[in-house]
Amino acid sequence: MNIDWGALGEVFVVSFGAAIAVIVLFSLGIRALAGPGADATSAPGQTAEKVALRPALAAALCFLACAVVVGYGLYLIIVK
Amino acid sequence: MDVIVLVVIITALVFDFTNGFHDTANAMATSIATGALKPRVAVAISGVLNLVGAFLSVAVAKTISSGLVDDTKISPVVIFGGLIGAILWNLLTWLFGLPSSSSYALVGGLIGATWVAAGGDAVHFASVVSKVLVPMVLAPVVAGVVALVGTYLAYRITARADRDAVGRGFKAGQVISASMVSLAHGTNDAQKTMGVITLTLITAGTLRAGSAPPFWVILSAGLAIALGTYLGGWRIIRTLGKRVTEIETPQGFAAETASTAVILVSAKLGFPLSTTMVVSGAIFGVGAGRRLASVRWGLAGQMLLAWVLTLPSAAIVGALAARVAETGTTGTVVVGVVGAAIAGGIYALSRRRPVGPNNVNDVPARQLQPTGAGV
């Protein structure tokens, strides 16, 4: 009997890393959009406009990063 | 091409079809339960992505067609018996709304049939254990752990944000994550049927041993599973979406992301996982990640029992069917007719209390009552 623990370990590590990365990034994006603006209010001396723009930008970056992780995963599966 | 080969290919596609509607729940149950997608829209998206997914990889198909049984010792008739076993078990568990594993049913049926027809040494047990059984048992645990950690983090990160807005955000995310599960399901499960058809063509001498599935096999397997998925296995969707644990959108998102990752990575490495078991593991994981007590562990016991029974039950039916089918043309016809009659009977029983897109989210009153330890 020859169980390929290496490959099984790979399944665990890769899927853990990829899924947690996507979940955390997506949650951060949502918090930026829906949050009480924890960092925005804690930074005094900003103009109101800048304060409103920052969470939207942060959220966009998070969602973009999510898309990159997913896209790279699919690329690895299909192309390689 | 012999008539029997054609019959086996059609039977394999019928299995693929039952696989589709048995497993729609895997991808869409949580989205339908949280209201992220309308039931009809959900199954349509799922069907299309199943088809797309079928074209992503052939690693799993090759594991099935060249790793599990000795293709020089069996004939298409044996595979026919195995498929009948798998189809009947799939239909029976669907009738009871149990999310059992279509993959276990298929592997069980195939092993049982090969065993009685060609003896125990025609089954590559070492390969069955290392490439099928061990990954199948570990994968749901992995998915559950990933989903548990993911859910915890998602709630932690969004704890201070506006709850309604968070709910809406994850609802939108679920549309994408559920679609990804469908894609993964198409990749992993359609390949099992491709593997069986390829195995049939190898045993019939049409293809050389170790061949990859031809294009028409990939296309027809993809279409059969997509059609099954589109029809929707509403009974199982209800079990997974409503009865295991009440699911909020962040949990649905976490469960689907975890399942997709596990299934796609395994498919890439050629492990034919049970999509059903992976998704169920993830759903229990997200339930536990939010609040341990909210999971109905009694139902987990029932599901576990169905999982354990699946392989041997399908193996026994497959063995019986192969034994009879092997006696000659009459035997094969008898197996086909009896199989179709049982399938028809199960369908007739299901019409007594139909579950469809209109009542999929209604939980029967008795299931809302506390059931002891579980609630």
Interface residues (C-beta under 8 A of the other chain):
Chain A: M1 N2 I3 D4 A7 L8 E10 V11 F12 V14 S15 F16 A18 A19 I20 V22 I23 V24 F26 S27 L28 G29 I30 R31 L33 A34 G35 P36 A38 V70 G73 L74 L76 I77 I78
Chain B: L56 S57 A126 V129 S130 V134 P135 L138 A139 V142 A143 V145 V146 A147 V149 G150 L153 A154 I157 T158 R160 A161 D162 A165 V166 R168 G169 F170 G173 M180 T187 P250 F253 A254 T257 A258 T260 A261 V262 L264 V265 S266 A267 K268 L269 F271
